[in-house]
Amino acid sequence: MGRGAASTAAARRRGNFEPAMCCFSAVARPVSLWQRLLHPRSASSSVEVARTRIFARRERPGWQTLVYQMELTTAHEVAMILPLPVALPAREDSVAFVDLSAHADFFTRLERLFAVLPPASKGARGLVPRVGRATLIVHKVGAFEASWVPTAGDFDRLDARFRLPPGFLASLPQYADHGFAVFRLAPARSLAIHPMALRFPTRDAARLFFPTVHVHDGHVHPTATFDHRLYWQGAAASPGDETALMPVASAFPTVPAVLDEAAPVFARALRGELPNMDTWVS
C-alpha cells in the first residue's frame, strides 16, 4: 500500500472524510467547478452529475443570491466547492446559507413560468496548515452540511471531514482571491438533491455571477461542452434570452424567500462547445 492509500485507510478508520480531486474520466460529461466533486481515493469511485440548474438574483445593494441544483450518483460521500467573487475583505460571516429543503421542486416550478400551459392547468398555483487557528463552522442546511471558507488561505481550517489536498488551487489562479462554499453530500444513486442556496456580498454589484467554469482532469481547458440552464432576477435580458410568461406566484403556492415575487424572471440555455469561463449577466 502506498503512502497516499495508507493515509486514506487511516482516515477511514478514524471515521473522517478525506476527499481527493475527482477523476473526470469516470464522469459521463464535463461538469462545472461547483460540481468538481471530491471523494476518497478508490479505484472503484464513480461520480456522475446531471441536470445542472442555477438561479441568481440581485438583492439589496451589493448582495447576490445563488441557488444550484443537480442530480447526483455516487458510491461515496462527496464534497463540492463553489468559488464566489465575494466582496473583499471576506469575513467568516460573509455568506449566509439558505435552507430550501421545503422547496425541492424549486427549478421545476421556475421552469413552468416559461411554459404556455393548457387551459385545464391555468388555475393551478489546501494550503500549508497553520497551527492554533479555529476550525470553520459547519452549518446544517437541509440535507447538507456546509462550510464557508473566506479565503484560499483558510482551507486548512476546514473540518477534518472536508479536508482538501494541499495545492489544489494551483491550477486555478483566477480564484486566488475568491471565497469558497463547500458542501458535503451523502452517498446516493440518481438523487435529485434539493436546491443548495446562499447569499453573499458580491464584489461586482452591477452583474450577476454564475459558476460555469468546467474543470477536466485537473485543468481548465479553453472550451468545454455546456449543458446548463440559467435563471435570474434583478438584471436585464439580452437578445436570445427567455422572459417568463407568467408571474412568480402563478407557479409557487408559497414563494421561497430567494425569489422576488414582483420581479420578472429570465432564462438562458448554455449548450454545446463554448468558451470555458464563468458566466456574468448585467
C-alpha positions as CSV (number, residue, x, y, z in Angstrom):
1,M,0.0,0.0,0.0
2,G,1.4,3.4,-1.0
3,R,1.7,6.3,1.3
4,G,-1.5,8.0,-0.1
5,A,-3.5,4.9,0.2
6,A,-2.3,4.3,3.7
7,S,-3.3,7.8,4.8
8,T,-6.7,7.3,3.3
9,A,-7.2,4.0,5.0
10,A,-6.2,5.6,8.3
11,A,-8.7,8.4,7.8
12,R,-11.4,5.9,7.2
13,R,-10.5,4.0,10.4
14,R,-10.8,7.4,12.3
15,G,-14.2,7.9,10.7
16,N,-13.0,11.1,8.8
17,F,-13.9,12.0,5.3
18,E,-10.7,12.6,3.3
19,P,-11.5,13.9,-0.1
20,A,-9.3,13.9,-3.2
21,M,-10.0,15.5,-6.6
22,C,-12.4,13.6,-8.8
23,C,-11.1,11.7,-11.8
24,F,-13.2,13.1,-14.6
25,S,-12.6,10.1,-16.8
26,A,-15.2,8.4,-14.7
27,V,-17.8,11.2,-15.2
28,A,-20.2,10.9,-18.1
29,R,-20.0,14.6,-19.1
30,P,-17.9,17.7,-18.2
31,V,-19.1,19.4,-15.0
32,S,-18.9,22.9,-13.7
33,L,-16.4,24.0,-11.0
34,W,-19.2,23.8,-8.3
35,Q,-19.5,20.2,-9.4
36,R,-15.8,19.5,-9.1
37,L,-16.5,16.6,-6.7
38,L,-14.1,15.3,-4.1
39,H,-14.2,11.7,-2.9
40,P,-12.0,9.1,-1.2
41,R,-9.1,7.7,-3.3
42,S,-10.5,4.5,-4.6
43,A,-10.3,2.7,-8.0
44,S,-14.0,1.9,-7.7
45,S,-15.1,5.5,-7.0
46,S,-17.6,6.9,-9.5
47,V,-19.4,10.2,-9.5
48,E,-22.0,11.3,-12.1
49,V,-23.7,14.7,-12.2
50,A,-26.7,15.6,-14.4
51,R,-29.3,18.3,-14.9
52,T,-27.4,21.4,-13.7
53,R,-29.7,24.4,-13.0
54,I,-28.6,27.7,-11.5
55,F,-30.6,30.7,-10.3
56,A,-29.1,34.1,-9.4
57,R,-30.8,37.3,-8.1
58,R,-29.6,40.7,-7.1
59,E,-31.0,41.5,-3.7
60,R,-30.3,44.5,-1.6
61,P,-27.4,46.7,-2.9
62,G,-24.2,44.7,-3.1
63,W,-25.7,41.3,-2.3
64,Q,-26.4,38.3,-4.6
65,T,-28.4,35.1,-4.1
66,L,-27.3,31.9,-5.8
67,V,-29.3,28.7,-6.0
68,Y,-28.0,25.5,-7.5
69,Q,-29.4,22.0,-8.1
70,M,-28.2,18.8,-9.7
71,E,-28.8,15.1,-9.9
72,L,-26.0,13.1,-8.3
73,T,-24.9,9.4,-8.5
74,T,-22.0,8.5,-6.2
75,A,-21.0,5.5,-4.1
76,H,-19.1,7.6,-1.6
77,E,-19.5,10.7,0.5
78,V,-18.5,13.7,-1.7
79,A,-17.8,17.3,-1.1
80,M,-18.0,20.0,-3.7
81,I,-16.6,23.5,-3.9
82,L,-18.2,26.8,-5.1
83,P,-15.8,29.7,-5.6
84,L,-17.5,33.0,-5.1
85,P,-16.4,36.5,-6.1
86,V,-17.1,37.8,-2.6
87,A,-16.6,41.4,-1.7
88,L,-13.2,42.0,0.0
89,P,-12.1,41.7,2.7
90,A,-14.0,38.5,3.1
91,R,-15.2,37.6,6.6
92,E,-16.3,34.4,8.3
93,D,-19.9,35.7,8.2
94,S,-19.8,37.0,4.6
95,V,-22.0,34.1,3.4
96,A,-25.5,33.1,4.6
97,F,-26.7,29.6,3.7
98,V,-30.4,29.2,2.9
99,D,-32.4,26.0,3.6
100,L,-34.5,25.2,0.6
101,S,-35.4,21.6,1.6
102,A,-39.0,22.6,1.7
103,H,-38.8,23.7,-2.0
104,A,-37.2,20.6,-3.6
105,D,-39.2,21.4,-6.8
106,F,-37.9,25.0,-7.0
107,F,-36.5,24.7,-10.5
108,T,-39.4,22.6,-11.8
109,R,-41.8,25.3,-10.8
110,L,-39.5,28.0,-12.0
111,E,-39.5,26.4,-15.5
112,R,-43.3,26.4,-15.5
113,L,-43.2,30.2,-15.7
114,F,-41.8,30.0,-19.2
115,A,-44.4,27.4,-20.5
116,V,-47.7,28.1,-22.1
117,L,-49.9,25.8,-20.0
118,P,-53.0,24.1,-21.5
119,P,-56.4,25.7,-20.4
120,A,-57.1,22.9,-17.8
121,S,-53.9,23.8,-16.0
122,K,-54.2,27.6,-15.9
123,G,-55.9,27.6,-12.5
124,A,-53.0,25.6,-10.8
125,R,-50.7,27.6,-8.5
126,G,-5.4,23.1,0.6
127,L,-2.6,25.0,1.7
128,V,0.2,24.6,4.3
129,P,-1.6,24.2,7.7
130,R,-1.2,26.8,10.3
131,V,-1.4,25.8,13.9
132,G,-3.8,27.2,16.5
133,R,-6.5,28.6,14.2
134,A,-10.2,28.0,14.9
135,T,-11.9,25.4,12.8
136,L,-14.5,26.9,10.4
137,I,-18.2,26.5,11.3
138,V,-20.1,23.5,9.8
139,H,-23.7,24.5,9.0
140,K,-26.6,22.1,8.7
141,V,-28.6,23.3,5.7
142,G,-31.5,20.9,4.9
143,A,-29.9,17.6,3.7
144,F,-26.4,19.1,3.5
145,E,-23.6,20.1,5.7
146,A,-21.8,23.2,4.5
147,S,-18.9,25.4,5.4
148,W,-17.8,28.8,4.2
149,V,-14.0,29.3,3.5
150,P,-13.4,33.1,3.4
151,T,-10.1,32.9,1.6
152,A,-7.8,30.3,-0.1
153,G,-5.6,30.6,2.9
154,D,-8.4,29.3,5.2
155,F,-8.7,25.8,3.7
156,D,-6.6,24.3,6.4
157,R,-9.3,25.4,8.9
158,L,-12.0,23.2,7.3
159,D,-13.5,20.5,9.5
160,A,-11.5,17.3,9.1
161,R,-14.3,15.7,7.1
162,F,-13.9,18.3,4.4
163,R,-10.1,18.5,4.4
164,L,-8.7,19.1,0.9
165,P,-5.3,18.0,-0.5
166,P,-2.5,20.7,-0.5
167,G,-2.1,22.9,-3.6
168,F,-5.5,22.0,-5.2
169,L,-6.0,25.6,-6.3
170,A,-2.6,25.8,-8.0
171,S,-4.1,25.2,-11.5
172,L,-6.9,27.8,-10.8
173,P,-5.2,31.1,-10.2
174,Q,-8.3,33.0,-11.2
175,Y,-9.8,32.0,-7.9
176,A,-6.9,33.0,-5.7
177,D,-8.8,36.0,-4.2
178,H,-12.2,34.2,-4.0
179,G,-14.1,32.7,-1.1
180,F,-15.4,29.2,-1.2
181,A,-18.6,27.4,-0.2
182,V,-18.0,23.7,0.5
183,F,-20.9,21.2,0.7
184,R,-20.8,17.6,1.9
185,L,-23.2,15.1,0.4
186,A,-24.1,11.6,1.4
187,P,-23.8,8.6,-1.0
188,A,-26.7,8.5,-3.4
189,R,-27.9,6.9,-6.6
190,S,-29.6,9.2,-9.1
191,L,-30.6,11.5,-6.3
192,A,-32.4,14.7,-7.2
193,I,-30.8,16.8,-4.4
194,H,-32.9,19.7,-3.1
195,P,-31.5,23.1,-4.2
196,M,-28.5,24.5,-2.4
197,A,-28.8,28.2,-1.8
198,L,-26.8,31.0,-0.3
199,R,-26.4,34.8,-0.2
200,F,-23.1,36.7,-0.4
201,P,-21.8,40.2,-0.7
202,T,-20.5,40.5,-4.3
203,R,-17.6,42.5,-5.5
204,D,-19.4,43.3,-8.7
205,A,-22.8,44.7,-7.8
206,A,-23.6,45.6,-11.4
207,R,-23.6,42.0,-12.6
208,L,-24.9,38.6,-11.5
209,F,-22.4,35.7,-11.2
210,F,-23.0,32.1,-12.3
211,P,-20.3,29.5,-11.6
212,T,-20.0,27.8,-15.0
213,V,-16.3,27.0,-15.5
214,H,-15.7,23.4,-16.3
215,V,-12.6,21.5,-15.0
216,H,-11.3,18.5,-16.8
217,D,-8.6,16.2,-15.3
218,G,-7.4,19.0,-13.0
219,H,-7.1,21.5,-15.8
220,V,-9.2,24.4,-17.1
221,H,-9.4,24.0,-20.9
222,P,-10.1,26.9,-23.3
223,T,-13.5,25.4,-24.3
224,A,-16.0,22.9,-22.8
225,T,-19.2,21.2,-23.6
226,F,-22.0,23.0,-21.8
227,D,-25.5,21.8,-20.8
228,H,-26.7,24.4,-18.3
229,R,-30.0,26.2,-17.7
230,L,-29.6,29.6,-16.0
231,Y,-32.4,31.7,-14.4
232,W,-32.2,35.1,-12.8
233,Q,-33.9,38.2,-11.4
234,G,-32.5,41.7,-10.9
235,A,-30.6,42.0,-14.2
236,A,-31.7,42.7,-17.8
237,A,-32.1,40.1,-20.5
238,S,-30.0,40.0,-23.7
239,P,-31.1,39.1,-27.2
240,G,-31.8,35.4,-27.3
241,D,-32.7,35.1,-23.6
242,E,-36.1,34.0,-22.5
243,T,-38.6,36.0,-20.4
244,A,-41.1,34.3,-18.2
245,L,-44.7,34.4,-19.5
246,M,-46.3,34.2,-16.0
247,P,-45.7,36.0,-12.7
248,V,-43.7,34.1,-10.0
249,A,-46.7,33.5,-7.8
250,S,-48.5,31.5,-10.5
251,A,-46.1,28.6,-10.1
252,F,-45.4,28.8,-6.4
253,P,-48.1,28.2,-3.7
254,T,-45.6,29.6,-1.3
255,V,-42.9,31.8,-2.8
256,P,-39.4,30.9,-1.5
257,A,-37.5,33.8,0.2
258,V,-34.8,33.7,-2.5
259,L,-37.4,34.9,-5.2
260,D,-38.8,38.4,-5.7
261,E,-42.5,37.8,-6.3
262,A,-42.8,41.1,-8.2
263,A,-39.7,40.9,-10.4
264,P,-39.6,39.3,-13.9
265,V,-37.6,36.1,-14.4
266,F,-35.3,35.5,-17.3
267,A,-33.6,32.3,-18.5
268,R,-30.7,31.3,-20.8
269,A,-29.6,27.9,-22.0
270,L,-25.9,27.2,-22.4
271,R,-25.4,24.2,-24.6
272,G,-22.7,23.0,-26.9
273,E,-19.0,23.8,-27.2
274,L,-18.4,27.2,-25.6
275,P,-15.6,29.2,-24.1
276,N,-14.8,27.7,-20.7
277,M,-15.5,30.6,-18.3
278,D,-17.9,31.7,-15.6
279,T,-21.0,33.5,-16.7
280,W,-21.9,37.1,-15.8
281,V,-25.2,38.7,-16.5
282,S,-25.6,42.5,-16.3
